[in-house]
Amino acid sequence: MAENKRVGLLVVPANNTTMEREMNALCPDFAPFLVARVKRPARTLTRADLPAYRDSTLEAVDPFLAARPELVVYGCTAAGFLGGRAGNAAMVDALREKTGAKIVSTAEAMEQVLHHENVSETAIVTPYLTEVNDGLREVLSHSGLAVETLDSFYCETTAALGEITEDQVREKSLATVTANSKALFVACSQLPTLNLVPELRARLAIPVWSSISATAWAANRIAARAEA
């Protein structure tokens, strides 16, 4: 078997059980990803958690520096929304300085892929509490993107988040889109969407993306540019 051409490092909350598997499937050039797991509270994140979460993120990366990853994926969507565009950009800059790698942020990838689809608004499904959902709306609004409609599972703990199934995401998605929806985005790198995204694209005939599929899209663009 040929050796992998690239080394990718996936940085995710310690509780995340979905993103590694789906990113490995969607980004074969970087698979299998190394995985740095970030310590976090058992409840869902709040803005007050962000300074400690930032420190934990940079600490989690330390053991992987010797592998010299070409790509680092910052895969915590909630922290990206809570910190706003400036806070997320600061985290990206800190990871770039620490690793010397190209950085893909899930929060930024969401904005980028929606602009790529030439949509100005989207229906959104999340598992988040109101503070994170409000941050999501604010981040998108600064990028000229509107939230047409949003529904959430309103998970208060990481345990509740981890119990959400693909069938539940499908049901929530179909209940959230409207006849006027221009796109659908499933926001959270824990929610399982590997098979659901192509299924809903075919069923709804609109652009459908998730935090993980958007992140993979951004990572694959970096791989393509490196090969050009």
GUKOL-712072 format. One line per field, with one value per residue (C-alpha): residue in three letters; x, y, z. Coordinates in nm, 2 decimals, decimal comma. Layout:
BEGIN
resn <- [ala / ...]
X <- [X / ...]
Y <- [Y / ...]
Z <- [Z / ...]
This chain:
BEGIN
resn <- [met / ala / glu / asn / lys / arg / val / gly / leu / leu / val / val / pro / ala / asn / asn / thr / thr / met / glu / arg / glu / met / asn / ala / leu / cys / pro / asp / phe / ala / pro / phe / leu / val / ala / arg / val / lys / arg / pro / ala / arg / thr / leu / thr / arg / ala / asp / leu / pro / ala / tyr / arg / asp / ser / thr / leu / glu / ala / val / asp / pro / phe / leu / ala / ala / arg / pro / glu / leu / val / val / tyr / gly / cys / thr / ala / ala / gly / phe / leu / gly / gly / arg / ala / gly / asn / ala / ala / met / val / asp / ala / leu / arg / glu / lys / thr / gly / ala / lys / ile / val / ser / thr / ala / glu / ala / met / glu / gln / val / leu / his / his / glu / asn / val / ser / glu / thr / ala / ile / val / thr / pro / tyr / leu / thr / glu / val / asn / asp / gly / leu / arg / glu / val / leu / ser / his / ser / gly / leu / ala / val / glu / thr / leu / asp / ser / phe / tyr / cys / glu / thr / thr / ala / ala / leu / gly / glu / ile / thr / glu / asp / gln / val / arg / glu / lys / ser / leu / ala / thr / val / thr / ala / asn / ser / lys / ala / leu / phe / val / ala / cys / ser / gln / leu / pro / thr / leu / asn / leu / val / pro / glu / leu / arg / ala / arg / leu / ala / ile / pro / val / trp / ser / ser / ile / ser / ala / thr / ala / trp / ala / ala / asn / arg / ile / ala / ala / arg / ala / glu / ala]
X <- [0,00 / 0,13 / 0,20 / -0,04 / 0,08 / -0,03 / -0,06 / -0,38 / -0,45 / -0,81 / -0,88 / -1,21 / -1,38 / -1,30 / -1,66 / -1,68 / -1,74 / -1,84 / -1,60 / -1,30 / -1,49 / -1,66 / -1,35 / -1,15 / -1,43 / -1,46 / -1,09 / -0,89 / -0,58 / -0,54 / -0,68 / -0,63 / -0,63 / -0,44 / -0,68 / -0,62 / -0,90 / -0,97 / -1,08 / -1,41 / -1,70 / -1,96 / -2,22 / -2,23 / -2,00 / -2,07 / -1,87 / -1,73 / -1,56 / -1,37 / -1,04 / -1,00 / -1,11 / -0,85 / -0,57 / -0,69 / -0,70 / -0,34 / -0,23 / -0,41 / -0,21 / 0,13 / 0,18 / 0,13 / 0,38 / 0,66 / 0,44 / 0,45 / 0,09 / 0,03 / -0,33 / -0,49 / -0,87 / -1,02 / -1,35 / -1,54 / -1,83 / -1,98 / -1,66 / -1,63 / -1,98 / -1,94 / -1,62 / -1,75 / -1,56 / -1,28 / -1,25 / -1,24 / -0,99 / -0,77 / -0,79 / -0,70 / -0,40 / -0,28 / -0,30 / -0,12 / 0,16 / 0,19 / 0,19 / 0,31 / 0,03 / -0,26 / -0,57 / -0,93 / -1,19 / -1,54 / -1,70 / -1,52 / -1,59 / -1,96 / -1,95 / -1,73 / -1,94 / -2,26 / -2,11 / -1,98 / -2,33 / -2,44 / -2,72 / -2,80 / -3,00 / -3,03 / -3,24 / -3,03 / -3,05 / -2,83 / -2,81 / -2,72 / -2,87 / -2,97 / -2,64 / -2,46 / -2,75 / -2,74 / -2,37 / -2,42 / -2,67 / -2,43 / -2,14 / -2,34 / -2,49 / -2,14 / -2,08 / -2,40 / -2,58 / -2,93 / -3,09 / -3,42 / -3,54 / -3,36 / -3,45 / -3,24 / -3,22 / -3,13 / -2,88 / -2,77 / -2,50 / -2,24 / -2,41 / -2,74 / -2,55 / -2,39 / -2,72 / -2,86 / -2,90 / -2,90 / -3,27 / -3,34 / -3,12 / -3,32 / -3,65 / -3,55 / -3,41 / -3,72 / -3,93 / -3,71 / -3,68 / -3,97 / -4,10 / -3,89 / -3,57 / -3,27 / -3,03 / -3,00 / -2,71 / -2,67 / -2,44 / -2,24 / -1,94 / -2,10 / -2,42 / -2,39 / -2,44 / -2,21 / -2,50 / -2,76 / -2,62 / -2,63 / -2,97 / -3,12 / -2,96 / -3,14 / -3,47 / -3,49 / -3,31 / -3,13 / -2,78 / -2,74 / -2,43 / -2,32 / -2,04 / -1,84 / -1,91 / -1,83 / -1,50 / -1,41 / -1,49 / -1,25 / -0,98 / -1,01 / -0,97 / -0,64 / -0,53 / -0,63 / -0,44 / -0,13 / -0,14 / -0,20]
Y <- [0,00 / 0,35 / 0,58 / 0,87 / 1,18 / 1,43 / 1,45 / 1,60 / 1,69 / 1,70 / 1,92 / 1,83 / 1,85 / 1,55 / 1,42 / 1,42 / 1,07 / 1,16 / 1,39 / 1,16 / 0,89 / 1,12 / 1,33 / 1,02 / 0,91 / 1,26 / 1,35 / 1,05 / 1,26 / 1,33 / 1,00 / 0,87 / 1,20 / 1,24 / 1,35 / 1,60 / 1,59 / 1,91 / 1,90 / 2,06 / 2,07 / 1,80 / 2,06 / 2,25 / 2,55 / 2,90 / 3,22 / 3,21 / 2,88 / 3,02 / 3,13 / 2,79 / 2,61 / 2,81 / 2,71 / 2,34 / 2,35 / 2,46 / 2,21 / 1,93 / 2,00 / 1,98 / 1,60 / 1,61 / 1,88 / 1,63 / 1,48 / 1,82 / 1,82 / 2,00 / 2,07 / 2,13 / 2,12 / 2,32 / 2,13 / 2,29 / 2,47 / 2,59 / 2,76 / 2,93 / 3,08 / 3,18 / 3,36 / 3,54 / 3,60 / 3,78 / 3,51 / 3,23 / 3,41 / 3,46 / 3,08 / 3,00 / 3,24 / 3,08 / 2,73 / 2,85 / 3,00 / 2,69 / 2,43 / 2,61 / 2,43 / 2,54 / 2,58 / 2,50 / 2,62 / 2,47 / 2,80 / 2,97 / 2,67 / 2,72 / 3,08 / 2,99 / 2,70 / 2,90 / 3,18 / 2,92 / 2,80 / 3,16 / 3,16 / 3,45 / 3,27 / 2,91 / 2,70 / 2,56 / 2,27 / 2,27 / 2,09 / 2,42 / 2,63 / 2,98 / 3,15 / 2,95 / 2,98 / 3,36 / 3,35 / 3,15 / 3,41 / 3,69 / 3,53 / 3,46 / 3,81 / 3,97 / 3,76 / 3,88 / 3,55 / 3,53 / 3,26 / 3,18 / 2,94 / 2,76 / 2,47 / 2,30 / 1,99 / 2,23 / 1,99 / 2,09 / 1,82 / 1,65 / 1,32 / 1,44 / 1,57 / 1,23 / 1,05 / 1,22 / 0,98 / 1,02 / 0,95 / 1,23 / 1,47 / 1,38 / 1,43 / 1,77 / 1,88 / 1,79 / 1,98 / 2,29 / 2,35 / 2,53 / 2,55 / 2,87 / 2,74 / 2,81 / 2,59 / 2,37 / 2,36 / 2,11 / 2,29 / 2,08 / 1,85 / 1,58 / 1,54 / 1,24 / 1,35 / 1,15 / 0,96 / 1,22 / 1,51 / 1,35 / 1,20 / 1,53 / 1,71 / 1,46 / 1,48 / 1,86 / 1,97 / 2,25 / 2,28 / 2,08 / 2,10 / 2,01 / 2,13 / 1,82 / 1,82 / 2,19 / 2,13 / 1,85 / 2,06 / 2,33 / 2,07 / 1,91 / 2,26 / 2,30 / 1,95 / 2,05 / 2,38 / 2,20 / 1,96 / 2,24]
Z <- [0,00 / -0,09 / 0,19 / 0,24 / 0,06 / 0,34 / 0,71 / 0,85 / 1,21 / 1,33 / 1,64 / 1,79 / 2,13 / 2,35 / 2,33 / 1,95 / 1,81 / 1,45 / 1,28 / 1,26 / 1,08 / 0,84 / 0,76 / 0,68 / 0,44 / 0,27 / 0,26 / 0,14 / 0,07 / 0,44 / 0,58 / 0,84 / 1,02 / 1,34 / 1,61 / 1,89 / 2,15 / 2,34 / 2,70 / 2,77 / 3,02 / 3,01 / 2,95 / 2,63 / 2,58 / 2,68 / 2,60 / 2,96 / 2,86 / 2,56 / 2,73 / 2,89 / 2,57 / 2,37 / 2,60 / 2,60 / 2,22 / 2,19 / 2,46 / 2,27 / 1,96 / 2,13 / 2,10 / 1,73 / 1,63 / 1,56 / 1,28 / 1,10 / 0,98 / 0,65 / 0,74 / 1,07 / 1,09 / 1,38 / 1,40 / 1,69 / 1,54 / 1,87 / 1,98 / 1,64 / 1,67 / 2,04 / 1,97 / 1,67 / 1,35 / 1,53 / 1,80 / 1,55 / 1,34 / 1,64 / 1,72 / 1,35 / 1,37 / 1,70 / 1,54 / 1,23 / 1,44 / 1,66 / 1,38 / 1,07 / 0,88 / 0,67 / 0,88 / 0,80 / 1,05 / 1,04 / 1,12 / 0,83 / 0,60 / 0,66 / 0,54 / 0,24 / 0,11 / 0,13 / -0,07 / -0,31 / -0,36 / -0,43 / -0,17 / 0,05 / 0,31 / 0,45 / 0,67 / 0,96 / 1,20 / 1,52 / 1,85 / 2,03 / 2,31 / 2,23 / 2,30 / 2,03 / 1,79 / 1,84 / 1,77 / 1,45 / 1,33 / 1,40 / 1,23 / 0,92 / 0,91 / 0,91 / 0,59 / 0,42 / 0,49 / 0,65 / 0,85 / 0,69 / 0,96 / 1,24 / 1,47 / 1,73 / 1,95 / 2,24 / 2,39 / 2,74 / 2,78 / 2,56 / 2,65 / 2,50 / 2,19 / 2,14 / 2,15 / 1,84 / 1,55 / 1,18 / 1,17 / 1,41 / 1,21 / 0,90 / 1,07 / 1,21 / 0,88 / 0,68 / 0,94 / 0,93 / 0,55 / 0,39 / 0,03 / 0,00 / 0,14 / -0,08 / 0,11 / 0,42 / 0,67 / 0,95 / 1,20 / 1,44 / 1,38 / 1,61 / 1,42 / 1,18 / 0,82 / 0,60 / 0,42 / 0,50 / 0,30 / -0,04 / 0,04 / 0,13 / -0,17 / -0,40 / -0,21 / -0,16 / -0,48 / -0,30 / -0,17 / 0,15 / 0,37 / 0,72 / 0,94 / 0,85 / 0,47 / 0,45 / 0,64 / 0,41 / 0,11 / 0,23 / 0,31 / -0,03 / -0,19 / -0,01 / -0,14 / -0,49 / -0,48 / -0,36 / -0,65 / -0,91]
